[in-house]
Amino acid sequence: MGRKKQGKFVRSDNKGKDKRHKIKGKSLEAFTEEMHTAFEASLHLDEGAEAPQMKLPCPLAMWDLGHCDPKRCTGRKLVRKGFVRNLRLNQRFNGLILSPMGTKYVTPADREIVAQSGLAVIDCSWAKLEETPFNKMVGAHPRLLPYLVAANPVNYGKPCKLSCVEAFAATFCIVGFEELALLLLKKFKWGTVFLDLNKVLLEQYAACQTEDELLSVEKEFLTSKPEEEDFDPFDTSTGIECRNLNRPQCDLEDDDSTEEDSDTSEDNDEDEAENEKSNSSTMLRIASHNDGGQAEPETSQ
């Protein structure tokens, strides 16, 4: 009674929300330009300058479990320089997360996720993985890294035991943001060695289109890699001749020629000694003949 009949409600298109998303999102072209700008700025920074003078094009984050030595922790150094922000346990991260809980591997297909939402790592000790609460460090995109060799002083040469900065750099290289990898690694004296050790693998991973291709590259590398035998240079029972690695090594031909020269010089010395002995005996006979056949024996005083 007296009540106005209401028409059917129709939800209008929320164009404003879509527009906000488009503004928030960043194209790969814009990301690449910002990455190049940040890299160029890092080249012109004076040594010891603080990182806030440059801005990375994507957020970097880290869950710090406090397992590592603060003086050696690469993640904490990046936090101090302003490149990385700390996350609390149970704090969600919407970007790519490098975690043992991941079931997929980092591939070039993750390029847009990194560009739009960033990258996070978990800073924990490799010896305390069982104690690490990985279930409290969650996100939409957990990932695993493929086989790579560490270059950090703690685990140098060990497979897969990467530091935080190496994990960041490896991901950036695989998804095609090499300049960001170099920018972070150059903050450490040994940093670029990581790229040297893994140059071939990183290039092959970055060229893969799918996860299956990446795993095939990894498998082929591991199966074709020759096994390195343990060798002790101080073990004399092996019968292997060792040289001083701090001195330049000579070829075997040079060694043989040196030995021949040494033998020749020794022979020449012996010949000269015999000649001198022969000459002295001849002089003695001549002196004896001049003295009437009598020669006084030499006496030592």
Buried (B, 14 or more C-beta within 10 A) or exposed (E): EEEEEEEEEEEEEEEEEEEEEEEEEBEBEEBBEBBEBBBEBBEEEEEEEEBEEBEBBBBBBBBBBEBBEEEEBBBBBBBEBBBBEEBEEEBEBBBBBBBEBBEEBBBBBBBBBBBBBBBBBBBBEBEEEEEBEBEEBBBEBBBBBBBBBBBBEBBBEEEEBBBBBBBBBBBBBBBBBBBBBBBBBEBBEEBBBBBEBBEEBBEBBBEBEEBEBBBEBBEEBEEEEEEEEEEEEEEEEEEEEEEEEEEEEEEEEEEEEEEEEEEEEEEEEEEEEEEEEEEEEEEEEEEEEEEEEEEEEEEEE
